Amino acid sequence: MTEPHNFTSTEQFQDVNKRIWNQLIREYFRDVSASDDNLDLTTPRQALLKACLHSEDDSLLLTIGRMNLFLHAIPI
């Protein structure tokens, strides 16, 4: 398969990660009924949800930080 003209591996990683990662995060936080825009950031669980969701304009460093935060914050 050929790559698109404007292909970058970083953007491709971020696009795939956003789709898969956010699905995982939303499943884990399925008990939180507020929409992403209406989260109560004074409650720890909703603040953690907001901090872990990948956004379109995230840098690669922030993407990795969000992943690390979730992986280290959840109980094993």
Backbone as JSON, one array per atom type, in Angstrom:
{
  "sequence": "MTEPHNFTSTEQFQDVNKRIWNQLIREYFRDVSASDDNLDLTTPRQALLKACLHSEDDSLLLTIGRMNLFLHAIPI",
  "N": [[0.85, -1.18, 0.0], [0.56, 2.17, -0.83], [1.78, 5.19, 0.62], [0.04, 8.17, 1.68], [0.51, 11.39, 0.09], [1.18, 13.44, 1.92], [2.08, 12.05, 4.14], [3.17, 11.36, 7.44], [5.0, 9.58, 9.83], [4.67, 10.15, 12.52], [2.21, 11.57, 12.66], [0.53, 9.57, 11.67], [0.81, 7.62, 13.66], [-0.28, 9.08, 15.81], [-2.93, 9.46, 14.93], [-3.95, 6.81, 14.74], [-3.49, 6.02, 17.37], [-5.13, 7.83, 18.77], [-7.69, 7.0, 18.03], [-7.81, 4.28, 18.93], [-6.82, 4.42, 21.59], [-8.49, 6.33, 22.9], [-10.89, 4.98, 22.8], [-10.36, 2.83, 24.53], [-9.93, 4.29, 26.9], [-12.43, 5.53, 27.26], [-14.0, 3.28, 27.66], [-12.95, 2.3, 30.06], [-13.66, 4.37, 31.78], [-16.43, 4.27, 31.72], [-18.45, 4.65, 33.55], [-18.61, 7.34, 34.0], [-20.74, 9.83, 33.29], [-20.82, 12.36, 32.17], [-20.3, 14.54, 29.36], [-17.33, 15.05, 27.36], [-16.83, 17.8, 27.29], [-18.15, 18.74, 29.51], [-17.06, 17.86, 31.89], [-16.46, 17.56, 35.38], [-13.87, 18.92, 36.74], [-13.04, 19.05, 39.32], [-13.51, 16.71, 40.54], [-11.79, 13.74, 41.19], [-11.91, 11.41, 39.47], [-13.17, 12.28, 37.09], [-11.42, 14.29, 36.37], [-9.13, 12.79, 35.88], [-10.0, 11.28, 33.7], [-10.3, 13.33, 31.75], [-7.62, 14.15, 31.59], [-6.44, 11.92, 30.47], [-7.53, 11.47, 27.95], [-6.82, 11.53, 24.52], [-6.2, 14.26, 22.41], [-6.84, 15.92, 19.28], [-4.96, 17.95, 18.7], [-2.75, 17.34, 20.26], [0.69, 17.18, 21.18], [3.36, 14.88, 20.36], [4.78, 14.27, 22.65], [2.94, 14.95, 24.68], [0.94, 13.1, 24.08], [2.23, 10.66, 24.73], [2.66, 11.19, 27.42], [-0.01, 11.26, 28.37], [-0.7, 8.59, 27.98], [1.12, 7.29, 29.69], [0.32, 8.37, 32.16], [-2.27, 7.26, 32.5], [-1.66, 4.5, 32.48], [-0.12, 4.28, 34.76], [-1.79, 5.21, 36.73], [-4.05, 3.65, 37.04], [-5.41, 0.96, 39.01], [-3.72, -2.12, 39.38]],
  "CA": [[0.0, 0.0, 0.0], [1.34, 3.4, -0.88], [1.47, 6.18, 1.65], [-0.45, 9.44, 1.14], [1.54, 12.38, -0.23], [1.56, 14.21, 3.12], [2.24, 11.08, 5.23], [4.26, 11.39, 8.42], [4.8, 8.47, 10.76], [4.18, 10.69, 13.79], [0.77, 11.83, 12.52], [-0.15, 8.29, 11.52], [0.77, 7.05, 15.01], [-1.22, 9.85, 16.63], [-4.3, 9.19, 14.47], [-4.31, 5.45, 15.17], [-3.51, 6.03, 18.83], [-6.32, 8.56, 19.23], [-8.86, 6.16, 17.8], [-7.76, 3.09, 19.79], [-6.6, 4.81, 22.98], [-9.68, 6.97, 23.47], [-11.89, 3.92, 22.99], [-9.96, 2.15, 25.76], [-10.15, 5.2, 28.02], [-13.87, 5.69, 27.47], [-14.5, 2.02, 28.22], [-12.54, 2.24, 31.47], [-14.41, 5.4, 32.51], [-17.81, 4.21, 31.23], [-19.37, 5.1, 34.61], [-18.67, 8.81, 33.99], [-21.81, 10.13, 32.33], [-20.66, 13.7, 31.6], [-19.59, 14.62, 28.09], [-15.95, 15.54, 27.5], [-16.85, 19.25, 27.51], [-18.83, 19.08, 30.76], [-16.48, 17.13, 33.01], [-16.2, 18.31, 36.61], [-12.45, 18.68, 36.98], [-12.77, 19.03, 40.76], [-13.63, 15.33, 40.99], [-10.6, 13.04, 40.71], [-12.14, 10.47, 38.36], [-13.43, 13.04, 35.87], [-10.18, 14.99, 36.03], [-8.24, 11.79, 35.29], [-10.53, 11.01, 32.36], [-9.92, 14.46, 30.88], [-6.17, 14.16, 31.42], [-6.0, 10.75, 29.72], [-8.06, 11.46, 26.58], [-5.96, 12.1, 23.48], [-6.85, 15.29, 21.6], [-6.29, 16.06, 17.93], [-3.82, 18.86, 18.64], [-1.71, 16.94, 21.21], [2.03, 16.88, 20.69], [3.75, 13.5, 20.6], [5.17, 14.18, 24.06], [1.71, 14.94, 25.48], [0.3, 11.8, 23.83], [2.93, 9.66, 25.54], [2.37, 11.53, 28.81], [-1.37, 10.81, 28.69], [-0.67, 7.13, 28.07], [1.83, 6.93, 30.92], [-0.52, 8.72, 33.29], [-3.32, 6.25, 32.66], [-1.08, 3.19, 32.8], [0.41, 4.32, 36.12], [-2.81, 5.65, 37.68], [-5.08, 2.63, 37.28], [-4.96, -0.16, 39.85], [-3.37, -3.34, 38.62]],
  "C": [[0.89, 1.24, 0.0], [0.87, 4.36, 0.2], [0.94, 7.45, 1.0], [0.71, 10.42, 0.94], [2.05, 13.1, 1.01], [1.77, 13.32, 4.34], [3.42, 11.42, 6.13], [3.97, 10.28, 9.42], [4.27, 8.96, 12.11], [2.68, 10.94, 13.72], [-0.02, 10.53, 12.39], [-0.26, 7.6, 12.88], [-0.27, 7.76, 15.86], [-2.67, 9.57, 16.22], [-4.78, 7.82, 14.93], [-4.43, 5.41, 16.69], [-4.77, 6.71, 19.36], [-7.56, 7.68, 19.13], [-8.9, 4.99, 18.79], [-7.68, 3.48, 21.26], [-7.86, 5.41, 23.6], [-10.81, 5.97, 23.66], [-11.61, 3.15, 24.28], [-10.26, 3.02, 26.99], [-11.64, 5.35, 28.31], [-14.5, 4.43, 28.05], [-14.16, 1.94, 29.71], [-13.36, 3.21, 32.33], [-15.89, 5.4, 32.12], [-18.84, 4.65, 32.28], [-19.5, 6.62, 34.67], [-19.65, 9.21, 32.89], [-21.66, 11.5, 31.66], [-19.95, 13.62, 30.25], [-18.2, 15.21, 28.33], [-15.9, 17.03, 27.82], [-17.44, 19.65, 28.86], [-18.28, 18.31, 31.96], [-16.23, 18.06, 34.19], [-14.77, 18.01, 37.04], [-12.07, 18.77, 38.45], [-12.95, 17.63, 41.33], [-12.49, 14.53, 40.38], [-10.84, 12.15, 39.49], [-12.4, 11.22, 37.05], [-12.2, 13.81, 35.43], [-9.19, 14.02, 35.37], [-8.71, 11.41, 33.89], [-10.1, 12.09, 31.39], [-8.42, 14.45, 30.58], [-5.68, 13.01, 30.54], [-6.49, 10.72, 28.28], [-7.11, 12.17, 25.62], [-6.76, 13.09, 22.65], [-6.12, 15.43, 20.26], [-5.02, 16.91, 17.9], [-2.71, 18.52, 19.65], [-0.37, 16.75, 20.5], [2.32, 15.41, 20.97], [4.11, 13.3, 22.07], [3.93, 14.13, 24.97], [0.95, 13.62, 25.29], [0.92, 10.72, 24.71], [2.69, 9.92, 27.03], [0.99, 11.07, 29.23], [-1.41, 9.29, 28.85], [0.01, 6.69, 29.36], [1.0, 7.23, 32.15], [-1.57, 7.65, 33.54], [-2.73, 4.92, 33.11], [-0.52, 3.14, 34.21], [-0.65, 4.68, 37.16], [-3.85, 4.57, 37.98], [-4.54, 1.53, 38.18], [-4.71, -1.4, 39.01], [-4.14, -4.53, 39.16]]
}
